[in-house]
Amino acid sequence: MSGQLHCAPAGLFALLVISLSLCSGCVSTTVGNTWYENQSVRTTISHTGEPADLTVQVTVHRLGNLDQEFYTVFSTPVSLSQGETLVTIPGELPPGSYKLFVYVLGDNDRKTAVIRDITV
């Protein structure tokens, strides 16, 4: 009976390894640091897949005392190759605190998304 108990965890481990190997290339684009500088939102995008023409969209919410309010949307096309790319998205933000929803979009699909808090 004890041999059967050891067999189940080994089978689960094998299934986990197979699942991870099938998804090893699933996420090939990630958003790094995001900040505001020179009347632009700037962010780093790391890409490990094939070269791709994508769009970076930033949905901006202004933060109040106990709430957040939609403010604006900025976007720009970007051509990514393997490695890290600095993306500059022009747009004015007055001084204040903001929540940025950063999306990388392409082929009618969201490739990745992050939420960042910044202060201008």
C-alpha positions, 0 to 999 in steps of 0.5 A: 500500500505504501508503494501506491502512496509514493506513486501518486505524488510522482504522477502529479509531479510528472503532470506538473512538469509536462504542463510547465513545459507546454506553457514555457513560451506562453508569456513572452512580453512583460512590462517593467518600470513605469514612470512620468517624465518630460510630459510622457509616460515611459515604460520598459517592455521586455520581449522574448518572442518573435519581433512584433508590432504591438500597441502600448495603451495606458489608461490613467485614473486620478487618485483622490482621498478615498477614490479613483476617477478615470482621467484619460487614455494614452497609446502608441504603436511599438515594434518589439524585438527580443530584449528590453525596449523603452517606450515613450507615450506622450501625454500631459498629467498635472501634478497628483497621484495616479493609477496607471493600467498599462496594456500591451495589445496586439492581434485583437488580444491583450498580451500582458497588463500591469497596474502601476501607481505614480505621483507627478 
